[in-house]
């Protein structure tokens, strides 16, 4: 019975590994896009504000506090 389960266990392990790698690369791509594009951050604030909040908190942890204020100032000025 153990020999029968080995190929299944390998397939499950490979599937989990692929899903985890896709998640890591997806998170990196999303962070990089938000980090380089203020317009993309504005889109994220409208569609997924909770993800933008995680982005702001993560960069504030690294000591960059001005990004949130710059975004809010630009978005406020663009409405006027």
C-alpha positions in Angstrom: 0.0 0.0 0.0 2.9 2.4 0.8 4.3 1.9 -2.7 0.9 2.9 -4.2 0.8 6.1 -2.2 4.3 7.3 -3.1 3.4 8.6 -6.6 0.3 10.3 -5.3 2.3 11.9 -2.5 4.9 13.2 -5.0 2.1 14.7 -7.2 0.5 16.4 -4.2 3.9 17.7 -3.1 4.7 19.1 -6.5 1.2 20.7 -6.8 1.6 22.4 -3.4 5.1 23.6 -4.4 3.9 25.0 -7.7 1.0 26.8 -5.9 3.3 28.3 -3.3 5.8 29.5 -6.0 3.0 31.1 -8.0 1.8 32.8 -4.8 5.3 34.2 -4.0 5.9 35.4 -7.5 2.4 36.9 -7.6 3.0 38.8 -4.4 6.3 40.1 -5.6 4.8 41.2 -8.9 1.9 43.0 -7.1 4.3 44.7 -4.6 6.7 45.8 -7.3 3.8 47.2 -9.4 2.4 49.1 -6.4 5.9 50.3 -5.5 6.6 51.8 -8.9 3.2 53.2 -10.0 1.2 55.7 -8.1 -1.6 55.3 -10.7 -1.7 51.6 -10.0 -1.9 52.3 -6.2 -4.9 54.6 -7.0 -6.6 51.7 -8.9 -5.9 49.4 -6.0 -7.4 51.9 -3.5 -10.7 51.8 -5.4 -10.8 48.1 -6.1 -8.9 46.4 -3.2 -8.3 49.0 -0.4 -7.3 46.3 2.1 -4.4 45.2 -0.2 -3.2 48.8 -0.5 -3.3 49.1 3.3 -1.1 46.0 3.7 1.3 47.6 1.2 1.4 50.9 3.1 2.0 49.1 6.4 4.8 47.0 5.0 6.7 50.0 3.6 6.1 52.0 6.8 7.7 49.1 8.7 10.8 49.8 6.6 10.8 53.5 7.5 9.2 55.0 4.4 6.3 57.1 5.8 5.9 59.6 3.1 4.3 57.4 0.4 0.8 57.3 1.9 0.8 61.1 2.4 2.1 61.7 -1.2 -0.6 59.5 -2.7 -3.4 61.1 -0.7 -2.2 64.6 -1.5 -2.0 63.8 -5.3 -5.4 62.1 -5.3 -7.0 65.0 -3.4 -5.5 67.5 -5.8 -6.6 65.6 -8.9 -10.2 65.7 -7.7 -10.1 69.5 -7.6 
